[in-house]
């Protein structure tokens, strides 16, 4: 029996509380989903399951056909999760659906990076008909609580450029005794874009440039975090990246994990973007653009490090990217932009290594 992440056998109740049967799905020995042991819940999970690679799509198709005919679930192992109606988190989950605790439909649990420094638990709450209605994110470590509050604060008070793209903010829940924080947002149902759809997002990246504001790269919070991390590692920034700190820019809205799995087209064909826990209102131009391209190459196309590096250089030197930089670097000349683009790419790789990868326990 896999070890339940987030102490789920204690998070929502005690051993004496009524228990709900669940099925545990694992990948590489790690729990990545706990689904109520009912066909309707498994069909919802299969529909929600991200599938960008061919292998993932075939797996999802196989699961879908299995449950389409209401066959019993034989995948994973069984577990019973106790739920106490008086538990504050249970009451918060119930309030998101507007139903009494006793009438609440069992939610889906999706653990995120349970072994890292900042594990978050995603809970998909369902209405009485079993349909998804809201998403609750829970953090139980100091770093996770920090990210939960950061994302909640942004969804509650978003930048105007991002407001139409966000899920609705529903509320924040804190339990200081347990060191727990959670926020709820409206559930967004949609399809992820194809990895080759980056041209469709170029206008978005342009719109996220704050042309009313100017600052130096060195004044950006994320730049200071990078410099601090490099210093603590007793390393030094490459000269080209160090010099980038003195450049004048229009800061941009920075998502921090702008990738196909965090982007959805809803039923009305409107763009929706989720997972804003790494958001910066004043961020580095170009990093979200590079992240979409490079993370797709690493995680979906499975390219080698040299291939990814060469691909990143091609993106950074493309006419479209240089045109974007011309708007984000108002005092730089056209002849300086190719060098700036190379420095931005190097800075992106360094930031992901020192901040993103180290923080997430090198999961990616």
C-alpha positions as CSV (number, residue, x, y, z in Angstrom):
1,X,0.0,0.0,0.0
2,X,1.5,3.4,-1.0
3,X,2.0,5.9,1.7
4,X,-0.8,8.5,1.5
5,X,0.7,12.0,0.8
6,X,-0.4,15.0,2.9
7,X,-1.5,12.7,5.7
8,X,-4.8,12.3,4.0
9,X,-5.9,9.8,6.5
10,X,-5.7,12.6,9.1
11,X,-6.2,15.8,7.0
12,X,-10.0,15.6,6.8
13,X,-10.9,13.5,9.8
14,X,-9.8,11.1,12.5
15,X,-9.7,7.2,12.5
16,X,-13.2,7.3,14.1
17,X,-14.7,9.4,11.4
18,X,-16.9,7.9,8.6
19,X,-14.7,6.8,5.8
20,X,-15.1,7.1,2.0
21,X,-13.6,4.4,-0.3
22,X,-11.0,5.6,-2.8
23,X,-8.7,4.2,-5.4
24,X,-5.0,5.1,-5.5
25,X,-3.3,5.8,-8.8
26,X,0.5,5.7,-8.8
27,X,3.2,6.6,-11.3
28,X,6.8,5.5,-10.7
29,X,5.9,4.4,-7.2
30,X,4.4,7.8,-6.3
31,X,0.7,8.6,-5.6
32,X,-0.5,11.1,-8.2
33,X,-4.3,10.7,-7.7
34,X,-6.9,9.5,-5.3
35,X,-10.3,9.0,-6.9
36,X,-13.6,8.1,-5.2
37,X,-14.3,4.4,-6.0
38,X,-17.3,5.2,-8.2
39,X,-17.5,5.0,-12.1
40,X,-18.6,8.6,-12.4
41,X,-15.6,9.8,-10.5
42,X,-13.2,7.8,-12.5
43,X,-14.7,9.1,-15.8
44,X,-14.2,12.6,-14.5
45,X,-10.6,11.9,-13.6
46,X,-9.9,10.4,-17.0
47,X,-11.4,13.5,-18.7
48,X,-9.3,15.8,-16.5
49,X,-6.1,13.8,-16.9
50,X,-3.5,15.8,-18.9
51,X,-2.4,14.0,-22.0
52,X,0.2,15.7,-24.2
53,X,2.4,12.8,-25.2
54,X,1.3,10.0,-27.5
55,X,1.8,7.5,-24.7
56,X,-0.3,9.5,-22.3
57,X,-3.1,9.9,-24.9
58,X,-3.2,6.2,-25.5
59,X,-3.3,5.5,-21.8
60,X,-6.2,7.9,-21.3
61,X,-8.1,6.4,-24.3
62,X,-7.7,2.9,-22.8
63,X,-9.0,4.1,-19.4
64,X,-11.9,5.9,-21.0
65,X,-13.0,2.8,-23.0
66,X,-12.8,0.7,-19.8
67,X,-15.0,2.9,-17.8
68,X,-17.3,3.7,-20.6
69,X,-18.9,0.3,-20.2
70,X,-19.1,0.7,-16.4
71,X,-16.6,-2.1,-15.8
72,X,-15.3,-2.2,-12.2
73,X,-12.1,-0.5,-11.5
74,X,-9.2,-2.9,-11.2
75,X,-6.4,-0.3,-11.4
76,X,-4.5,0.8,-8.3
77,X,-5.2,-0.2,-4.7
78,X,-8.1,0.6,-2.4
79,X,-8.0,2.9,0.6
80,X,-10.6,4.5,2.9
81,X,-10.3,8.2,3.8
82,X,-12.0,9.4,7.0
83,X,-14.0,12.5,6.7
84,X,-15.2,14.4,9.8
85,X,-18.1,16.8,9.0
86,X,-16.8,19.2,11.8
87,X,-13.3,19.4,10.3
88,X,-12.7,23.0,9.3
89,X,-11.2,22.1,5.9
90,X,-14.1,19.8,5.2
91,X,-16.5,22.6,6.0
92,X,-14.5,24.9,3.6
93,X,-14.8,22.4,0.8
94,X,-18.5,22.0,1.4
95,X,-19.0,25.8,1.3
96,X,-17.5,25.9,-2.2
97,X,-20.4,23.8,-3.4
98,X,-23.1,25.4,-1.3
99,X,-24.2,22.0,0.0
100,X,-24.3,20.5,3.6
101,X,-21.3,18.4,4.5
102,X,-23.5,15.3,4.7
103,X,-24.7,15.8,1.2
104,X,-21.4,16.6,-0.4
105,X,-20.1,14.5,-3.2
106,X,-16.7,13.0,-2.6
107,X,-13.9,15.1,-4.2
108,X,-10.9,14.0,-6.2
109,X,-7.4,14.5,-4.7
110,X,-4.4,15.2,-6.9
111,X,-1.1,15.5,-4.9
112,X,1.5,17.9,-6.4
113,X,5.2,17.3,-5.7
114,X,4.4,15.6,-2.3
115,X,8.1,15.0,-1.6
116,X,9.3,18.5,-2.4
117,X,9.8,21.6,-0.2
118,X,6.5,23.1,-1.2
119,X,3.9,20.2,-1.7
120,X,0.4,21.3,-2.7
121,X,-2.7,19.2,-2.7
122,X,-5.2,19.9,-5.5
123,X,-8.8,19.0,-4.6
124,X,-11.5,18.9,-7.3
125,X,-14.9,19.5,-5.6
126,X,-18.0,18.3,-7.2
127,X,-21.7,19.3,-7.0
128,X,-24.6,16.9,-6.2
129,X,-24.6,15.7,-9.8
130,X,-21.0,14.7,-9.6
131,X,-19.8,17.5,-11.9
132,X,-16.7,19.5,-11.1
133,X,-17.5,22.9,-9.6
134,X,-14.4,24.3,-7.9
135,X,-10.7,23.6,-7.3
136,X,-9.1,23.9,-3.9
137,X,-5.3,24.1,-3.4
138,X,-3.9,23.2,0.0
139,X,-0.5,23.8,1.4
140,X,0.9,22.4,4.7
141,X,4.5,23.5,4.8
142,X,5.8,27.1,5.2
143,X,6.9,27.3,1.5
144,X,3.7,25.7,0.3
145,X,1.6,28.1,2.4
146,X,3.6,31.0,0.9
147,X,2.8,29.9,-2.6
148,X,-0.9,29.3,-1.8
149,X,-1.3,32.8,-0.4
150,X,0.6,34.3,-3.3
151,X,-1.6,32.7,-5.9
152,X,-4.7,33.4,-3.9
153,X,-3.8,37.1,-3.6
154,X,-3.2,37.4,-7.3
155,X,-6.5,35.7,-8.3
156,X,-8.4,37.9,-5.8
157,X,-6.6,41.1,-7.1
158,X,-5.2,40.3,-10.6
159,X,-3.3,42.6,-13.0
160,X,-5.8,44.0,-15.5
161,X,-4.0,42.3,-18.4
162,X,-4.5,38.9,-16.8
163,X,-8.0,39.4,-15.4
164,X,-10.0,38.0,-18.3
165,X,-7.8,34.8,-18.4
166,X,-8.2,33.7,-14.8
167,X,-10.4,31.3,-13.0
168,X,-12.8,33.0,-10.5
169,X,-11.5,33.4,-7.0
170,X,-13.8,32.0,-4.4
171,X,-12.1,32.3,-1.0
172,X,-9.1,31.7,1.2
173,X,-9.0,29.3,4.2
174,X,-6.3,29.3,6.9
175,X,-5.6,27.1,10.0
176,X,-2.7,28.4,11.9
177,X,-2.8,25.6,14.4
178,X,-2.1,23.1,11.7
179,X,0.1,25.4,9.6
180,X,-2.4,25.0,6.7
181,X,-3.6,27.4,4.0
182,X,-6.0,26.7,1.1
183,X,-7.8,28.7,-1.5
184,X,-10.6,27.9,-3.9
185,X,-11.2,28.9,-7.5
186,X,-13.8,28.1,-10.0
187,X,-13.2,24.9,-12.0
188,X,-12.1,25.6,-15.6
189,X,-13.0,22.9,-18.1
190,X,-11.2,23.0,-21.5
191,X,-8.6,21.6,-23.8
192,X,-4.9,22.3,-23.7
193,X,-3.3,23.9,-26.8
194,X,-1.0,21.9,-29.1
195,X,2.6,22.6,-28.3
196,X,3.1,24.2,-31.7
197,X,0.5,26.9,-31.0
198,X,3.1,29.4,-29.6
199,X,2.4,31.9,-32.5
200,X,-1.1,32.3,-31.0
201,X,0.4,33.5,-27.8
202,X,2.8,36.2,-29.1
203,X,0.1,38.8,-28.9
204,X,-0.5,37.9,-25.3
205,X,3.2,38.3,-24.4
206,X,3.1,41.7,-26.1
207,X,0.0,42.7,-24.1
208,X,1.8,41.7,-20.8
209,X,4.5,44.3,-21.3
210,X,3.9,47.2,-18.9
211,X,4.8,50.1,-21.1
212,X,3.8,52.6,-18.4
213,X,6.6,51.5,-16.2
214,X,10.4,51.3,-16.6
215,X,13.0,49.8,-14.3
216,X,16.3,48.0,-14.4
217,X,16.5,44.3,-14.6
218,X,18.5,44.3,-11.4
219,X,15.5,45.7,-9.5
220,X,13.2,42.8,-10.4
221,X,12.5,40.5,-7.4
222,X,13.1,37.3,-9.4
223,X,16.5,38.7,-10.5
224,X,17.5,39.3,-6.9
225,X,16.4,35.8,-6.0
226,X,18.6,34.4,-8.8
227,X,21.6,36.5,-7.7
228,X,21.2,35.4,-4.1
229,X,20.9,31.7,-5.1
230,X,24.1,31.9,-7.2
231,X,25.9,33.7,-4.4
232,X,24.8,31.1,-1.8
233,X,26.1,28.4,-4.2
234,X,29.5,30.2,-4.2
235,X,29.2,30.7,-8.0
236,X,29.2,33.7,-10.2
237,X,26.9,34.8,-12.9
238,X,28.3,34.7,-16.5
239,X,29.4,38.1,-17.5
240,X,26.8,38.4,-20.2
241,X,24.0,37.6,-17.7
242,X,25.5,39.9,-15.0
243,X,25.5,42.8,-17.5
244,X,21.9,42.2,-18.2
245,X,21.1,43.5,-14.7
246,X,22.0,47.0,-15.8
247,X,19.5,47.1,-18.7
248,X,16.4,49.3,-18.7
249,X,13.2,47.4,-19.4
250,X,9.5,47.6,-19.4
251,X,8.6,44.9,-16.9
252,X,6.2,42.2,-17.8
253,X,3.5,40.1,-16.2
254,X,5.3,36.9,-15.5
255,X,3.4,33.6,-15.0
256,X,6.4,31.5,-14.1
257,X,5.1,28.1,-15.5
258,X,3.6,29.1,-18.8
259,X,3.3,25.7,-20.5
260,X,0.6,23.7,-22.4
261,X,-0.6,21.9,-19.2
262,X,-1.5,25.3,-17.6
263,X,-3.4,26.7,-20.5
264,X,-6.9,25.8,-21.5
265,X,-9.4,26.8,-24.2
266,X,-12.9,26.7,-22.5
267,X,-16.2,25.7,-24.0
268,X,-16.7,29.2,-25.4
269,X,-13.2,29.0,-27.0
270,X,-11.9,31.6,-24.5
271,X,-8.4,31.4,-23.3
272,X,-7.9,30.5,-19.6
273,X,-4.6,30.2,-17.7
274,X,-4.3,28.4,-14.4
275,X,-1.6,27.7,-11.7
276,X,-0.4,31.3,-11.0
277,X,1.6,30.4,-7.9
278,X,4.9,31.7,-9.3
279,X,3.4,34.9,-10.7
280,X,5.4,38.2,-10.7
281,X,3.6,41.4,-11.5
282,X,7.0,42.8,-12.5
283,X,8.9,40.1,-14.3
284,X,11.6,39.4,-16.9
285,X,10.6,39.9,-20.6
286,X,10.9,36.7,-22.6
287,X,11.1,34.1,-19.9
288,X,7.4,32.9,-20.2
289,X,7.9,32.7,-24.0
290,X,11.1,30.6,-23.7
291,X,9.5,28.5,-20.9
292,X,6.6,27.4,-23.2
293,X,9.0,26.4,-25.9
294,X,11.7,24.8,-23.8
295,X,9.6,22.9,-21.3
296,X,7.6,21.4,-24.3
297,X,10.9,20.3,-25.8
298,X,12.1,18.8,-22.5
299,X,9.0,17.1,-21.1
300,X,7.0,16.3,-24.2
301,X,9.5,15.9,-27.0
302,X,12.1,14.4,-24.7
303,X,15.0,16.2,-26.4
304,X,18.5,15.9,-25.1
305,X,20.2,18.8,-23.4
306,X,22.3,19.9,-26.5
307,X,19.1,19.8,-28.6
308,X,17.2,21.9,-26.1
309,X,20.0,24.4,-25.9
310,X,20.3,24.7,-29.7
311,X,16.5,25.1,-29.9
312,X,16.5,27.8,-27.3
313,X,19.1,29.7,-29.2
314,X,17.0,29.5,-32.4
315,X,13.9,30.8,-30.5
316,X,15.8,33.6,-28.8
317,X,17.3,34.8,-32.1
318,X,14.1,34.6,-34.1
319,X,12.7,37.8,-35.7
320,X,9.5,37.5,-33.7
321,X,11.3,37.2,-30.4
322,X,13.7,40.1,-31.2
323,X,10.7,42.3,-32.2
324,X,9.2,41.5,-28.8
325,X,12.4,42.5,-27.1
326,X,12.6,45.8,-29.0
327,X,9.3,46.8,-27.2
328,X,10.4,45.5,-23.8
329,X,13.9,47.1,-23.9
330,X,13.1,50.7,-24.8
331,X,16.6,52.1,-24.5
332,X,18.4,49.3,-26.3
333,X,19.3,49.5,-30.0
334,X,18.4,47.0,-32.7
335,X,22.1,45.9,-32.9
336,X,22.1,45.1,-29.2
337,X,19.0,42.9,-29.2
338,X,20.7,39.6,-30.4
339,X,23.2,39.8,-27.5
340,X,20.4,40.7,-25.1
341,X,18.4,37.7,-26.3
342,X,21.3,35.4,-25.7
343,X,21.7,36.8,-22.1
344,X,18.0,36.4,-21.5
345,X,18.2,32.7,-22.6
346,X,21.2,32.1,-20.3
347,X,19.4,33.8,-17.4
348,X,16.3,31.7,-18.0
349,X,18.3,28.5,-17.8
350,X,20.1,29.7,-14.6
351,X,16.9,30.8,-13.0
352,X,15.2,27.4,-13.6
353,X,18.2,25.5,-12.3
354,X,18.8,27.5,-9.1
355,X,15.2,28.5,-8.3
356,X,12.6,26.4,-10.1
357,X,14.4,23.0,-10.0
358,X,16.0,23.3,-6.6
359,X,12.7,24.4,-5.1
360,X,10.8,21.6,-6.6
361,X,13.3,19.0,-5.5
362,X,14.5,18.6,-9.1
363,X,11.2,17.0,-10.1
364,X,11.5,18.5,-13.6
